[in-house]
Amino acid sequence: MKTSKTDVVAEYLREVDQRLAGLPVLQRRELLADLAAHIAAEREERNLSAEGEVIEVLERLGSPEAIAAAAHEEAGTRPAPPARTTNWVLIGLVAAGALVVLFVLCGLVFFAQGSSSDDAPAPQRTAPVPTITG
């Protein structure tokens, strides 16, 4: 699925915000508002329509790491260590793999039980045919 221009900008601002942890809230909000306003002004002035053009504007602004580092340096604070994120895709893939293995093992057990008995049908007992003597 292709991301929209808004998604690219929102993700960029979200990454900057995460890296601004440790700065006072008002300073963070002001910086993010300035960035968003600058991006919006660039898009409007240059009539940007393609995602690549928007990404070019973001690249010229600098990486989220560089922006946050400059803000922390200006404020005299230390950047917070990057937050650990859970990789839900990896967890999902491992869980799906475990389920597949479980189903395969259950299938093997089921078929092993079925093939351990005689595959030939059980003989049917018939009553002896009476003979007439006479």
N, C-alpha and C positions, 0 to 999 in steps of 0.2 A: 504494500500500500504506500502511495506517495504522500509525503508530508506536505502541508500547505505552508505558505509564507508565514502565516501567523504562528503555526506550530514551531517553525524554526526559530522565530524571534522569541516565543514564549520559552522554549527550551534553553536558549542562550541566556535569557534573563534569569531563569531558574538556576542555571549553573552558576552564574555570577552571584546570585543571592546565597546559594549554599556556601560559596567560598568567602562570603563576607561575614560568616559567623565570627563573633567576637567583637564586631563593631557595634556601637550603640545603634539601637533600632531606628532612630530618626535619621542618622547618617546613612544607614543602609537604604532606607526608603527614599531619601533624597537622591542618592546615587542611582538607584534603579529607575526612579522617575526621570532623571536626566538622560539616562541611556535610552529609555523607551521613547522619550520625546525626540531625541536626536535621530533615532532609527525611523520614527514616523515622519520626521521632517525630510530626511533623505529620500524616503520612499515617495513622498508627495512631490518634492522638488524635481526629482529625476524620473518620476512616473514609472517606477519599477514595477514590472509585472511578472518577471520570471523568478523562480526560487533561487537560481544561481546568482542573480543580481542582488538579491537580499543577502545571500550568504557572503557575497563580496563586500557588502557594507559592514557586516559583522566582523569579517576578517580584518578590515581596515581599522575597526575599533580596537581590536586586540582580543586575545583569548580571554576567557573568563578568569583564568589563573593570573594573567598579567594585570588585568583590571583590579582584581581583588588584592593582589600583592601591592600595587601602587596605592590603593586606598588604605591598606593596613600600614604601609610605610608612612603615609601622610598623617595618619591618626596616631602613630607610635604604638600600634598594637601588633600582636602576633597572630598570624592566620591560624585558625583552628585546624587540627588534623582532618584530613578528608573523612567524611562519614562513611562507615562501612554500609554498603548496600547489599541486600540479599538478592542473589541472582535467581529469581523465581523461574526463569526459563530452564536453567540447569536443574533446579529441584524438580520441575515438572517432567523433564526428560528422564531423570533418574527414577522417578515414581512410575512413569509409563513403562520403562524398561523392566522394573521390578514386577509390574503386573503381567507383562508378557511372559517373563520367566515363570511366574506363578501359574499362569494358564497352561503353559507348555508342560510344566511338571504335573499338574493335575490331569492333563490329557494323557500323559505317559502312564501315570498310575492307573487311570481308568482303562486304557487299552491293555495294560499289562495284566490287570485282573481278569479282563474278558478273555484273553488268550491263554491264561494259565489252565483253564478248565478244558476238557475235551471239546474239540470243535465238532466232533461227530455227534449226531443226535443220540439221545439215550434210547436203547432198544425198548420196544414196547412189548409188554407181556400179553400174550393172548391165551385165552383159556384153551385147554386141549379139546380137540374135536372128538366128540364121543363116537365110538365105533359101534355099529349095530351088528350084533352077532345073532345069529338066529337059527 
